[in-house]
């Protein structure tokens, strides 16, 4: 295929694969914690970081990473202290990040149009240094989400129980927030800041339709994420459309497909469960 001959497509496909792995990896925990919209809040904060990159004439990926981490930690601190609700904290991230990004980009001598590639993603926007940064950040995200999966699952299910068992709940919550922030910066070049939350949520929701355990959901969500990310970038090459939009629409299509498959699968499982229960009852009757 001729698309592999171009360096920008090679970089875009690598970045897409990294996005497909990292976004569902952290998204699985966020969905369990009912914080599915957290990626949106961090994505808006990242706009301020990107604008700072333009202002300081440095890599927007690293400035966005720094600003996202600060914003995510601040939100988690507010949530844990109970000084305000999580919804208000998210709203502050949304509007403050958006306003800060627009203001700073204008101070830097640009316009909101300069943020377009970061807002909606684009295959030609991925520079070699962006791939390097994405690889480093992906390694960190996977080390946390897979290496600490038991601990993160525990606090996602029941923080009080996790605290009683001796887990450092506050530190793990902060680590999860930081990991979500870095995932946003990994995804912003390909998916875009306004759509990154969709990749944290939709592959997980699709996987949940046909899986029963947490590990199976995590694995299938990552497979779905990689598949739709690579397919979306490939589609973008031929249609000349924003890569983020193509990826998210494909993810939604997979969710619809999984939903259609899940109904007969659920009936089959219920039938098998009833048959197993009847067999147990029959054995008990024979013993009596």
N, C-alpha and C positions, 0 to 999 in steps of 0.2 A: 504494500500500500504506500502511495506516495507521501502520505502525511508523516510517515516516520523519517522521511528524508530531511525534514526541516528541524533545525535545532530548537526553535520556539515550541514546536509540537512535542518534541521529546521532553522538554522541561515541563510543559503543561501536563503531560500524561503522568510524569513522576509526581508532580505536585497534586494532581487529582487522586492518585492512588494513596498518597499520604493523608489527604483530606478524608477520603473514604474510610480509612482505618481509624483516624483519631476522633473525628466528630461523633460517630456512633459509640466509640469506646467510652468517652466521658458522658455522652448523652444517655447511655443506659442507666447510669447512676442518677443523673438529673431527673429522668422520668420516674424512677423509683421514689425520689424525694419530692415529686410533684413540683419541680422547679424547671419545667420544660422551657419557660420563656427567659431563663437566665441568659442564654446565648444572645438573645435580642438586646438585652440591656448592655452586656459587655460589648456587643458589636457596635452599638452607638457610641460607647465610650472610646472604642478603638479609633473612631473618626478623629477625635482630638489628638490621639497619638500619631495618626497618619499626617495630620496637618502640622504637627510639631516636626515631623521628619522633613517636610517641605521647608518649614521655617528655618530649621537648623542645617539644612542641606546635608542630611544624613539618611540612612536607610529607614524608610517608614515602618518596615517590619519590626525592627528592634525598638523604635520609639513607641509603636503601637503596643508591643509586648509589655513594655514598662508601664505605660498608662493603663492598660487592661488589668495588669496584676494589681496595681494600686487601687483601681476602681473595684475590682472583685473582692479584694481584702476589706476595703471599706464597707462594701455592702454586707459581707458576711459578719463583720464586726457589729454593724447596726442591728442585723437580724438576731445575732446571738445575745446581744445586750437587751433586746426587747424595747429599745427606746422608740422605735417606730415599726410599723409593719413591713413585711417583705415587699408588699406591693408598692408602698411609698418609696422604699429604697430603690426598687427597680425603676420607678418613674423618674427618680432623680438621675439615675444613670442614663436613661433614655434621652431626656431633654437636655441635661447638662452636657452630655457627650456630643449630641448633635449640634447644640449651640456653640460649644467650644470649638468643634471642628470647623464650622463655617466661619467663625470669627477669626481663628488663627490662620486659616488658609487665605483669607482676604488680607490679613496683616502681612503675610508672606508674599503678597503681590500676585496671588493667583485668584481663582474663582471656584465656586462650588463644582464647576464642570471638571476641575482637576481631580475631584474625588470619585468620578464616575466609575473608573476601572476598579476602585476599591469597594464601591457600593454594590456593584452587580457582577463583578468578576469578569475576566477576559483572558483568553488563551495567549494573547500576544503580550500580556502585561507581566508574565512571569520571567524575571531576570535570573541569571545564574546565581547571584547572591541570595535571591529569594528561595531557590531550591536548597541551597546550603543551610539557610536559616530554618527552613521547613523540616529538613532531615534532623537537625539538632533538636528542635522543639518536639518533633514526633517521637524521638527516642525518649525524651523526658515524659511525655504524656503516656506512652505505652508502659514505661517503667512504673508509673504510678497506678494506672488503671488495671494493669494485669498483675504487677508485682504485689500490690496491696489490695487485690480484689476482695479478699475475705473481710478485711477491716472496713473497707469502703462499703461493702454490701451490708455489714452490720449496722453502721451508722445511718445508712440509707433506709433500712427497715425500721429501726427503733433506736433513737439516740439515747434514751434513758437506759435501756437494757445494755447498750454498748458501754455506757459510762459505768454501770454497775460491774460489768465484767473486767473493768480496768483499762479499757481502750482510751487513748488520748483524743477524745471526741473533738475538742476545740481545734487541736492541731490538724486533725484529719479533715475537718470542715474547711479550714483555711487552705489546706493542700488541694482539696477538691476545687475550691474556688479559683486558685492559681492555675490549676490544670485546665479548667474550663476557659480561663482567660487566654492561655497560650494556644489552646485549640482554635480559638477565634482567629488569632493571627496567622496560624497555619493555613486556615481556610479562606482568608479574605481575598487572596489573589485569584482563586479559582471560582469560589462560590459567591463571594461578595459579602460585605458586612451586614447587609440587610436581609440576606437569605441564609446565613450560616446556621442560625438556630434551627432551620428546617432540617438540615443534615444531622443535627444532634437528636432530633425527635422522630422524623418520619421513618428512617430505617429501623429504629427501635420499635416503633409502633407496628410496623409491618412484620417484624420478626415475632413480636408478641402474639400475633394472630395465629401462628402455627407452632410455637414452641411452648414448653411447659416449665422449664427450669431457667434460672438466671444465667448459668453458663451457656446454655444453648441459645438463649436470646442474645447474649453478648456476641457470641461467635457469628450467628446468622446476621445480626445487624451490621457487623463489620464486613461480611461478605456482600451484603446488599449495598452498603455504602461504597465499597470499592467498585462494584459492578456499575452502579448508576453514575458514579463520578467519571469513570473511564468512558462509558457510553455517552455521557453528556458532553464531554470534551470532544470526542470524535464527531458527534452530531454537530457541535458548534463549528467545527472546521468546515463542514460542508454547507451549513446553513448561514454562516456568518451572523450568528446570534450571540447574546451574552451567555457565557458558559454557566453561570449560576442559575439562570432561568431554566435552561435545558436539563441540568442535573436535578433540580428540585421537581420539575414536572415528571421526569422519569421515576423519581423516588415515589411520588404520589401514585403513579401508574402501578408500581410494584405493590404499594399498600393496597390498592383496589384489588389487584390480583390475589394477594394473600388473603384478603377479606373474603373473596369468593371461594377460595380453596378451604378456608377455615371452617365454613359451615358443615360441609359433608365430613370433614375430618373430625369435628367435634361430635357429630352423630355417631361416627364409627367408634370413637373412643368411649362414648357413653354406652354403646351397645356391647363393647368388649367388657366394660366395667360391670354391666348388669349380668353378663354371662359368667364372669368370674365370681360374682356374688352368689349367683344361683348354684354354681358348682360347689362353693363352700357350704352353702346351706344343705345341699344334697349329701355331701360327705358327713356333715354333722348328724343328719337324720339316720344315715346308715350306721353310724357309730352307736347312736342311741338304741 
